[in-house]
Amino acid sequence: MATESTAVALTERIDALATALRAAGVPPEHSSGLLAAAAAATMHAVTLDALLDEQPQARLPAEPAVAVPTMPAAVPVPLAA
């Protein structure tokens, strides 16, 4: 179901982009490239959404906290004059 809502939302945005480009007087040869890129990005987003929906939601067991060893304080090194 999430995939369909993603597809609908992105399609509405592409339609709004097409309307805005027409209203702004952008030549069709320029707007077609922008709309093609937006359509390709939409297809990738919907595909990714569908793939993520298919994956089982496995929970990893929580690992115990690991103590980080502390470093000894730095000892100043005397410099030759």
Sequence and secondary structure as in RCSB ss.txt:
>XXXX:A:sequence
MATESTAVALTERIDALATALRAAGVPPEHSSGLLAAAAAATMHAVTLDALLDEQPQARLPAEPAVAVPTMPAAV
PVPLAA
>XXXX:A:secstr
 HHHHHHHHHHHHHHHHHHHHHHTT  HHHHHHHHHHHHHHHHHHHHHHHHHHHS                    
      
